[in-house]
Each structure stands twice: as C-alpha cells, then as structure tokens.
Amino acid sequence: QVQLVESGGGLVQPGGSLRLSCAASGIPFHYSTMVWYRQAAGKQRVFVAQILPDGSSDFADSVKGRFGISRDNAKNTVTLQMSSLKPEDTAVYYCKTGADWGQGTQVTVSS
C-alpha cells in the first residue's frame, strides 16, 4: 500500500519561511518523481515543484527563487523549503507521486 504523509504546515507571517516534509512508503522511492501541489480554498489544485530521481527539479513560476525541493532517499522523504512566503501561498500542500496523493498539510501565510 502506498502512503504519502505530509507534515510541517502551519501559520507563518508574510516573508517568513516554512519547511514541509513528505514521508513516503510503498513505492520505489529512489526511482520516483516526487511532486508538490497546492490548493487554495475554492481554487483548483496546481503544480508547485517536483524533484526527479536524479535530483533535478522544476518549479512553478509563482514560486521560483523562493522555494526549494530536496529528497533524502535513505529516509524516503521529500522536503519543500519555502521562504519569502506571501499570502497567496496560503493553501493545502499535497505530496504526489504517480497517481498517489498524500492527505495534505495546511499552510497559512498571514499577519
């Protein structure tokens, strides 16, 4: 069974930083492309970032220069590092690989 469990969400002020983690099980993690999406209330779910098995990464234009992504194949985790956060970053953030999704973790950017 595949499990993707996000953690690290919370409330942060604009300009602040937050780190999200996704713990994966039931997949060949080191061969898997890991992807982060987010969905703001009342909005569609959109791509945020991904990291390929070789460590290369891609980011949505909206987060380029502010977010980073990394993976730890020994721990089967992928991390989304978020900085210079803006209110428009407020959303539920989801970890995804293939057709499998995590449950999401809420990030709220507000003063």
Backbone as numpy.savetxt, mean C-alpha at the origin, in Angstrom:
# Nx Ny Nz CAx CAy CAz Cx Cy Cz
-4.58 -21.33 1.28 -5.42 -20.15 1.28 -4.53 -18.91 1.28
-4.98 -17.94 0.52 -4.25 -16.69 0.40 -4.73 -15.71 1.46
-3.79 -15.10 2.14 -4.11 -14.05 3.09 -3.20 -12.85 2.86
-3.79 -11.69 2.79 -3.07 -10.44 2.72 -3.62 -9.55 3.81
-2.78 -9.17 4.74 -3.22 -8.42 5.91 -2.46 -7.12 5.99
-3.18 -6.02 5.81 -2.58 -4.69 5.89 -2.58 -4.20 7.33
-1.61 -3.38 7.64 -1.54 -2.76 8.95 -0.80 -1.44 8.83
-0.92 -0.62 9.85 -0.18 0.62 9.92 -0.98 1.87 9.63
-2.23 1.72 9.28 -3.05 2.89 9.02 -3.34 3.67 10.28
-3.84 4.87 10.09 -4.17 5.71 11.22 -4.39 7.13 10.80
-4.43 8.00 11.79 -4.63 9.42 11.58 -3.29 10.14 11.58
-3.07 10.97 10.59 -1.83 11.72 10.49 -2.15 13.12 9.97
-1.37 14.09 10.40 -1.58 15.45 9.94 -1.02 15.67 8.55
-1.57 16.61 7.81 -0.98 16.94 6.50 0.51 17.23 6.63
1.27 16.71 5.69 2.71 16.83 5.73 3.40 15.73 6.50
2.64 14.93 7.19 3.20 13.86 7.98 3.53 12.63 7.18
3.99 11.61 7.88 4.41 10.36 7.26 3.74 9.18 7.93
3.63 8.12 7.18 3.04 6.89 7.69 3.60 5.73 6.89
3.71 4.59 7.52 4.19 3.40 6.85 3.16 2.29 6.97
2.75 1.77 5.85 1.81 0.67 5.81 2.55 -0.62 5.47
2.09 -1.70 6.06 2.67 -3.00 5.78 1.59 -3.97 5.33
1.98 -4.90 4.51 1.11 -5.98 4.08 1.84 -7.29 4.29
1.27 -8.13 5.11 1.81 -9.45 5.37 1.07 -10.46 4.51
1.81 -11.22 3.74 1.22 -12.15 2.78 1.51 -13.59 3.18
0.55 -14.44 2.91 0.74 -15.87 3.08 -0.07 -16.60 2.02
0.32 -17.81 1.74 -0.40 -18.62 0.76 -0.07 -18.30 -0.68
0.97 -17.53 -0.91 1.39 -17.18 -2.26 2.90 -17.36 -2.37
3.39 -17.56 -3.59 4.85 -17.57 -3.79 5.35 -16.13 -3.78
5.55 -15.61 -2.58 5.73 -14.18 -2.42 6.85 -13.62 -3.28
8.00 -14.28 -3.27 9.15 -13.72 -3.97 9.00 -13.74 -5.48
7.97 -14.42 -6.00 7.67 -14.40 -7.42 6.45 -13.54 -7.75
5.93 -12.86 -6.76 4.68 -12.14 -6.91 4.89 -10.65 -7.00
4.18 -10.04 -7.93 4.08 -8.59 -7.96 3.08 -8.15 -6.89
3.52 -7.26 -6.04 2.69 -6.78 -4.95 2.25 -5.36 -5.27
0.98 -5.09 -5.07 0.38 -3.83 -5.50 -0.38 -3.20 -4.35
-0.32 -1.89 -4.26 -1.14 -1.12 -3.34 -2.16 -0.32 -4.13
-3.39 -0.38 -3.68 -4.47 0.45 -4.18 -5.04 1.25 -3.02
-5.84 2.23 -3.36 -6.56 2.95 -2.31 -7.94 3.33 -2.82
-8.84 3.49 -1.88 -10.20 3.85 -2.21 -10.70 4.86 -1.19
-10.93 6.06 -1.65 -11.51 7.08 -0.81 -13.02 6.87 -0.72
-13.60 7.37 0.35 -15.04 7.20 0.56 -15.81 7.75 -0.63
-16.69 6.93 -1.17 -17.51 7.34 -2.29 -16.80 7.38 -3.62
-15.55 6.93 -3.67 -14.77 6.96 -4.90 -14.40 5.55 -5.34
-13.90 5.46 -6.55 -13.44 4.19 -7.06 -12.05 3.84 -6.52
-11.78 2.57 -6.47 -10.47 2.10 -6.05 -9.45 2.37 -7.16
-8.31 2.93 -6.79 -7.31 3.31 -7.78 -5.94 2.77 -7.40
-5.13 2.58 -8.39 -3.76 2.12 -8.23 -2.92 3.16 -7.52
-2.05 2.71 -6.63 -1.13 3.58 -5.93 0.31 3.26 -6.29
0.70 2.02 -6.10 2.09 1.64 -6.32 2.19 0.13 -6.44
3.25 -0.33 -7.07 3.52 -1.75 -7.12 5.01 -1.99 -7.09
5.36 -3.20 -6.68 6.75 -3.62 -6.70 6.81 -5.02 -7.30
7.70 -5.18 -8.27 7.84 -6.43 -8.99 8.80 -7.36 -8.25
8.83 -8.62 -8.65 9.76 -9.55 -8.00 11.21 -9.10 -8.04
11.61 -8.40 -9.10 13.00 -7.95 -9.20 13.27 -6.68 -8.41
12.27 -6.16 -7.72 12.43 -4.98 -6.90 12.11 -3.68 -7.60
11.86 -3.71 -8.88 11.48 -2.49 -9.58 10.08 -2.07 -9.16
9.80 -0.79 -9.27 8.56 -0.26 -8.74 7.93 0.75 -9.68
6.65 0.96 -9.50 5.88 1.93 -10.25 4.96 2.65 -9.29
4.68 3.91 -9.59 3.83 4.72 -8.74 2.82 5.50 -9.56
1.67 5.70 -8.98 0.72 6.62 -9.58 1.29 8.02 -9.57
0.94 8.79 -10.58 1.45 10.16 -10.66 1.13 10.97 -9.41
0.01 10.69 -8.80 -0.43 11.45 -7.65 0.45 11.27 -6.42
1.25 10.20 -6.40 2.07 9.93 -5.23 3.56 9.91 -5.53
3.94 10.09 -6.78 5.36 10.07 -7.15 6.13 11.14 -6.38
7.27 10.74 -5.87 8.10 11.64 -5.09 7.73 11.71 -3.63
6.60 11.15 -3.27 6.15 11.17 -1.88 6.07 9.79 -1.26
5.77 8.80 -2.06 5.60 7.44 -1.56 6.75 6.56 -2.03
7.07 5.59 -1.24 8.02 4.56 -1.62 7.43 3.19 -1.35
7.97 2.19 -2.01 7.51 0.83 -1.80 8.72 -0.09 -1.71
8.64 -1.07 -0.83 9.71 -2.01 -0.66 9.13 -3.37 -0.29
9.96 -4.38 -0.42 9.52 -5.72 -0.05 10.61 -6.43 0.71
10.19 -7.29 1.61 11.09 -8.12 2.37 10.67 -9.56 2.11
11.38 -10.21 1.22 10.99 -11.56 0.83 11.18 -12.58 1.95
12.08 -12.28 2.88 12.28 -13.18 4.01 11.10 -13.15 4.97
10.41 -12.01 5.02 9.27 -11.85 5.91 7.94 -11.89 5.18
7.98 -12.02 3.86 6.76 -12.01 3.04 5.92 -10.77 3.32
6.58 -9.64 3.33 5.88 -8.39 3.55 6.24 -7.37 2.49
5.30 -6.51 2.22 5.52 -5.36 1.36 5.13 -4.12 2.16
5.91 -3.08 2.00 5.71 -1.87 2.78 5.50 -0.68 1.85
4.56 0.15 2.20 4.32 1.41 1.51 4.71 2.53 2.45
5.75 3.26 2.09 6.20 4.40 2.87 5.57 5.66 2.29
4.86 6.38 3.12 4.14 7.56 2.69 4.67 8.77 3.43
4.97 9.81 2.71 5.43 11.05 3.31 4.76 12.22 2.61
4.93 13.40 3.21 4.30 14.61 2.68 2.83 14.37 2.39
2.18 13.76 3.34 0.80 13.34 3.12 -0.14 14.53 2.99
-1.12 14.35 2.14 -2.11 15.36 1.84 -3.49 14.84 2.21
-4.42 15.74 2.48 -5.79 15.28 2.77 -6.35 14.37 1.68
-5.98 14.61 0.43 -6.48 13.78 -0.65 -5.90 12.37 -0.65
-4.92 12.11 0.21 -4.42 10.75 0.39 -5.32 9.93 1.31
-6.28 10.57 1.93 -7.20 9.87 2.82 -7.96 8.80 2.05
-7.87 7.58 2.51 -8.51 6.46 1.83 -8.27 5.19 2.63
-8.97 4.16 2.25 -8.62 2.82 2.69 -7.59 2.28 1.71
-6.48 1.83 2.23 -5.39 1.31 1.42 -5.41 -0.20 1.43
-5.33 -0.78 0.23 -5.44 -2.21 0.06 -4.18 -2.79 -0.57
-3.80 -3.93 -0.08 -2.73 -4.71 -0.67 -3.34 -5.74 -1.62
-2.71 -5.94 -2.76 -3.23 -6.85 -3.76 -2.11 -7.60 -4.45
-2.37 -8.84 -4.77 -1.52 -9.59 -5.68 -2.41 -10.54 -6.47
-2.21 -10.57 -7.79 -3.09 -11.35 -8.63 -4.53 -10.93 -8.44
-5.38 -11.89 -8.14 -6.79 -11.63 -7.89 -7.13 -11.51 -6.42
-6.14 -11.49 -5.56 -6.35 -11.51 -4.12 -6.13 -10.15 -3.50
-7.01 -9.80 -2.58 -6.99 -8.51 -1.91 -6.96 -8.68 -0.41
-6.30 -7.74 0.24 -6.39 -7.66 1.68 -7.66 -6.95 2.11
-7.82 -6.82 3.41 -9.05 -6.22 3.94 -9.00 -4.70 3.97
-7.83 -4.14 3.84 -7.65 -2.71 3.82 -7.33 -2.13 5.18
-6.66 -1.00 5.16 -6.37 -0.26 6.37 -6.62 1.23 6.11
-7.27 1.87 7.04 -7.70 3.26 6.86 -6.56 4.22 7.13
-6.35 5.13 6.21 -5.42 6.25 6.38 -6.22 7.53 6.31
-6.13 8.34 7.34 -6.82 9.61 7.37 -5.80 10.72 7.56
-5.78 11.65 6.63 -4.86 12.78 6.68 -5.69 14.02 6.95
-5.56 14.53 8.14 -6.40 15.64 8.56 -5.75 16.37 9.72
-5.97 17.67 9.77 -5.52 18.47 10.88 -6.61 18.63 11.93
